[in-house]
Amino acid sequence: MLELDQLFKNIYLWGENLFTQWGIPLFWLELLGMLIVAVIILAFMSLSVLFLVWWERKVSGHMQSRFGPMRTGWHGWLQTIIDAIKLILKEDTTPGTADKIGFLIAPIIVFVSAFMAYICIPFGKGLIVKDLNIGILYILAITTFTVIGLLTAGWCSNNKFSVLGGFRSAAQIISYEVPLTLSILGVVILSQTLSMQSIVNSQKHIWEWYIFRQPIGFLIYLVAAIAEINRVPFDIPEAEQELVAGFNVEYSGIKFAMFFFAEFANLFLVSAIATTLFLGGWNGPLLPSWIWFFIKSFFLVFVIMWFKWTFPRLRVDQLMGFAWKFLLPLAFINLILTGLFA
């Protein structure tokens, strides 16, 4: 069976020969290739977000002893598509007192940050847009721009509830970014590389998966990642009872949809990173590599959804105290032990 990475290589070689015969500079082939890859990533993100929204509704429905969406399409699969069309067609309003430029670019920053992180995700053997030698560092750096987007959205809305939600979100993400990074450093020490593809290659057998050598690191990463993407029980920035949706309360239409899109895109992203770092990535028997990658990633997505519909929301003081007083010291202890016994 022909692997997808080999298929893409054959298509590129065919295009290279065609451009050479026509006398077209290969620069245009590279540009066309980047455009096609960007469209593929965007299409994948769109389809996965639509599926995850529908799936979460079904998961929450069954956990609450109900069916979830059922009326539009088979088991309600058309419901999310209809909701997406509704959001796109809704009137796009901007408050009269808002900072127009900042209000416009904030959802773009959040969306682009999620989009660019997918560049270094190894979806299968050779199925990676760019295998940077500092891949995991690049992902940590690019996803930090989310903080800027959320702060900008809250501040430029000129609404006290939006500002409060933006600052809460920034404080939460920055706080949980520290133990999350420390949990990743344990894997970096063991694998001796920052390349996502190389980290997967160092876990070829199931007993070499880093979840067995870094169980504490995996749990720290999972908890911190849930807080990073503002999911229950860490969704304080969007606490409806207090903030009326937080930083995005003034947004509507396509701008609101971009925030919503980025949230579910990041849900899959953190699961894909955990799969790459701790669960052997695309390694697995019999099935094609990319199928193994998606099985593991969607399993972790299900676990995060399970958390959401199981635990109650934390208070602000509990949320910040848990990060700095418990999770951070535990992450340092795990990193020190890894350095001593690696």
Secondary structure, DSSP 4 states (H G I P E B T S, - for coil): ---HHHHHHHHHHHHHHHHHHTT--HHHHHHHHHHHHHHHHHHHHHHHHHHHHHHHHHHHHHHTTS--S-SSSGGGHHHHHHHHHHHHHS-----TTS-HHHHHHHHHHHHHHHHHHGGG---BTTB-S---TTHHHHHHHHHTHHHHHHHHHHHHTT-HHHHHHHHHHHHHHHHHHHHHHHHHHHHHHHHT---HHHHHHTT-SGGG-HHHH-HHHHHHHHHHHHHHTT-TTS-GGG-HHHHTTGGGTT--HHHHHHHHHHHHHHHHHHHHHHHHHHS-TT--SSS-HHHHHHHHHHHHHHHHHHHHTTSPPPPHHHHHHIIIIIIHHHHHHHHHHHHHH-
